[in-house]
Amino acid sequence: MVSHRLRCTSAQLRQIAHDIVGYQLAPYPQLPSFARCRLLHRNGGITEVRATDLDVADKFEVWTLALSEMAVPAELDFVPWPFETWSVQVLVSDQYVVRDRDPHPELVGTEPFVHFATRPGTVPAGAISRCRVDRGLLFEGASGKHLAIAADWFPMNLFVSEDEKAIEEYVADSLHLDLEAYLRSRG
């Protein structure tokens, strides 16, 4: 099975596991309805988190996160980080496409596919194509409160939320891998 892993270094993942003091959702200037997230570190450095894609097969594209360091623009305002201490989990799902047996009458194109996500190991036998995807990051504070930063279903966009109900719905089809276990699996 094809895999689409987080695009970052182990050092970047370890840094966000203990060194964040704020975050910001930032629209792309040329595409204001699409967003990336910036994480502010104690030393003033910033890690930018954005969605990045992989074309798995015809009509099948999946999204994960890419982390990169960026210069510090002086005008940025950040939301205070909601945790004193926290753990990080990587959200992993199997995504797949099947032929749409009952396409919407206004759908344009031939042989429409429908894209789904499910917990790893549960893709149905009729799937045309499949891919294991590291969808995002789930931060959990000592009180049990969460913050999710993950690739949205809409291309180039992120799901960033502290809303527990929205997070619960988003992560329902994902395996939650402890960060250290994830790093060991990367080799």
PyMOL commands that set and color helices and strands:
alter all, ss='L'
color gray80, all
select helices_A, chain A and resi 10-16+164-171+179-186
alter helices_A, ss='H'
color red, helices_A
select strands_A, chain A and resi 2-4+22-28+31-40+46-57+60-70+79-80+86-99+113-118+129-141+146-151+158-161+175-178
alter strands_A, ss='S'
color yellow, strands_A
deselect
rebuild
show_as cartoon
